[in-house]
Amino acid sequence: DFTKDFAALSPDQFIDEILVKKLSATHVVVGENFTFGHKAEGTAHYLQSLDKGFKTTIVKLSQNRGNPISSSRIRGLIFDGDVERASELLTRNHYLVGPVVHGEKRGRELGYPTANMSVSGLHLPRLGVYAVKVDILTGPQIGSYLGAASLGVRPMFGVNKPNLESFIFDFKGDLYGHHLSIGLVDYLRPEMKFDGLPGLLDQMARDCDQARAILAAL
């Protein structure tokens, strides 16, 4: 746990107490910009210079379009909804994983039955509608599918707790309790509030058409 006491460890204390005593490390691999210890005073090269019973390998930072690939850069892209660019850096789609939970069954009533997933506690991507790849991880219908998903608070219905609702194209079945992986392929639009159901249904149909076109072009 990243406690105040842990954060206050000097670089040498971190090495002796964590790497050596607690982890019994024999080989440590770090990025070239790695820092550690109080006020980030320890560096990768300092770690490599010591003789503490383990070897240290320093990995050069990977570049993309002239800039280093980093977790903070990827998180920023995901937060901004640029999941296409984030996927380029990750070499895979950013995905959300969890069990399908019971919702309000509103999508089914509208002709778009959705698999609902809680996103509580997650670092959320930009709220809105996405073209997605859906992997069903458990249950009798394990496999890969395509779809459109809405991540948000459903402003039209007065709900303010974010959740993820995925409409899986050309799928029929009961997924409650089964685990899904929702890969975010492309951001379609932000959340919108409509005056009535006709406007919402028209937009949902256009979202699905756009998602199908994007996914078919991959």
Secondary structure as the mmCIF struct_conf table of DSSP 4:
data_model
#
loop_
_struct_conf.conf_type_id
_struct_conf.id
_struct_conf.beg_label_comp_id
_struct_conf.beg_label_asym_id
_struct_conf.beg_label_seq_id
_struct_conf.end_label_comp_id
_struct_conf.end_label_asym_id
_struct_conf.end_label_seq_id
HELX_RH_AL_P HELX_RH_AL_P1 LYS A 4 ALA A 7
TURN_TY1_P TURN_TY1_P1 ALA A 8 ALA A 8
HELX_RH_AL_P HELX_RH_AL_P2 PRO A 11 GLN A 13
HELX_RH_PI_P HELX_RH_PI_P1 PHE A 14 LYS A 22
TURN_TY1_P TURN_TY1_P2 LEU A 23 LEU A 23
BEND BEND1 THR A 26 THR A 26
STRN STRN1 HIS A 27 GLY A 31
TURN_TY1_P TURN_TY1_P3 GLU A 32 ASN A 33
STRN STRN2 THR A 35 PHE A 36
BEND BEND2 GLY A 37 GLY A 37
HELX_RH_3T_P HELX_RH_3T_P1 HIS A 38 ALA A 40
STRN STRN3 GLY A 42 THR A 43
HELX_RH_AL_P HELX_RH_AL_P3 ALA A 44 SER A 49
BEND BEND3 LYS A 52 PHE A 54
STRN STRN4 LYS A 55 VAL A 59
HELX_LH_PP_P HELX_LH_PP_P1 LYS A 60 SER A 62
STRN STRN5 GLN A 63 ASN A 64
TURN_TY1_P TURN_TY1_P4 ARG A 65 GLY A 66
STRN STRN6 ASN A 67 PRO A 68
HELX_RH_AL_P HELX_RH_AL_P4 SER A 71 PHE A 79
TURN_TY1_P TURN_TY1_P5 ASP A 80 GLY A 81
HELX_RH_AL_P HELX_RH_AL_P5 VAL A 83 LEU A 90
TURN_TY1_P TURN_TY1_P6 THR A 91 THR A 91
BEND BEND4 ARG A 92 ARG A 92
STRN STRN7 HIS A 94 PRO A 99
STRN STRN8 VAL A 101 VAL A 101
HELX_RH_AL_P HELX_RH_AL_P6 ARG A 106 GLU A 109
TURN_TY1_P TURN_TY1_P7 LEU A 110 GLY A 111
STRN STRN9 ALA A 115 SER A 118
TURN_TY1_P TURN_TY1_P8 SER A 120 GLY A 121
BEND BEND5 LEU A 122 LEU A 122
BEND BEND6 LEU A 127 LEU A 127
STRN STRN10 GLY A 128 ILE A 136
BEND BEND7 THR A 138 GLY A 139
TURN_TY1_P TURN_TY1_P9 PRO A 140 GLN A 141
STRN STRN11 GLY A 143 GLY A 152
HELX_RH_3T_P HELX_RH_3T_P2 PRO A 155 PHE A 157
TURN_TY1_P TURN_TY1_P10 GLY A 158 GLY A 158
BEND BEND8 LYS A 161 LYS A 161
STRN STRN12 ASN A 163 ILE A 168
TURN_TY1_P TURN_TY1_P11 PHE A 169 ASP A 170
BEND BEND9 GLY A 173 GLY A 173
TURN_TY1_P TURN_TY1_P12 TYR A 176 GLY A 177
STRN STRN13 HIS A 179 ARG A 189
BEND BEND10 ASP A 195 GLY A 196
HELX_RH_AL_P HELX_RH_AL_P7 LEU A 197 ALA A 216
TURN_TY1_P TURN_TY1_P13 ALA A 217 ALA A 217
#
